[in-house]
Amino acid sequence: PPRSTLFPYTTLFRSGDNRWDLVSGLSHAFNQNLAVDIHAGVRMWHEHNGMVGQGFKPSSIGFPAYLDTSNQFPLVQIGNESQLGQQQDALYQHGPTVSLATDFTKMAGAHTLSFGFMGVNLMAGTVQQYGNSISIQGTFTCGPDPTLCTANTGNAVAQTLVGLPDSGATGVASNPETTFHWYGGYLQDDWRALPKLT
């Protein structure tokens, strides 16, 4: 697999977008006045937004080992400089989506009846892993008293070299599953009241 030149310790992850579909249909005429169409389908869709820093162990650069549960390069914000790292990794699972539609057509004299039903069952889930984040804004280097910062004092880069972050956070993986159900039916009557009027 390709390796990142910026992060040589990890493999580059590509955003996956795999979809699988299975569809089947059946048409049957019971007699000259009654017919049915049945359609069924299943779809599975996995969408992965991978991170460049995935697989990184924060303990390898001196962080506590318990942060390795979020095995991503930490998001580091140093003052107003450009941030390092990304915030989260996510795998979106759309499905399985199952659908079934049944349509009947019945001819009775001057009437052509159409009636049917459709049902859709959708399961959707997201696996997200929020990364570790570190914010260094220069609070510990402001002065003359770090507890009472004077405006326009403090240097985030200097504070980084000292090794004192202002704040940080770590996250846990979440896997909420949601299921949706949609059902619908219909009935339609085409009535030929006169030979030239429907």
C-alpha positions, 0 to 999 in steps of 0.5 A: 500500500502507498505510504505518506511522505508527511506521515511515514508511519502510516498507510494512506487511506482512500475514501471508499464508496462501495455499493452493492445492489440486488434487484429482482422482478416478477410479472404474472398474469392470472387470467386475461383480467388480472395481472401482478408485478412484484419487484424487490431489491436490496442495497448495501453502501459503505462510505469510508472517509479515512484519515492520513494519520490513521494507525498512529499511536500518540504514545510514540511521541510521549503522550499517555498510552490510554490515548492510543485507543484513538489511534490517529495523529492528534489535531494540534492547533498552535496559536494562529498557525495552520493546524496539524492533523484531522479531527475524526475518521468516519465509516458511514453504512447506508443499509441494508436498504430493502424494498418490496413493491407489488402492483395489481391490475384488474379489469372489470367491465368499464373499470380498470383497477390498479392497486398495490403496496410498497415498503422500504426498510432502511438501516443506517449507521455511522462509526466515528472515531474522534481524534485527540486534540491539543490547543496551544495558544500561548497562555503560559508564556504571557506576562508578566503574570501568566495567571493575569495575561496582558493583551498581545503577550504570550507566544504559542510557538515558544509554549510548544517548545516548553511542552505546555498545552493550554487544553486538549481533548480525546474522543471515543468511537460511536456507533449509532444505528437508525432504522427507517420504515416507509410504507405506502399503498394506492388504489386507482380506478380508470372508468370508461364512462363512454367509448370516448370518455374516461 
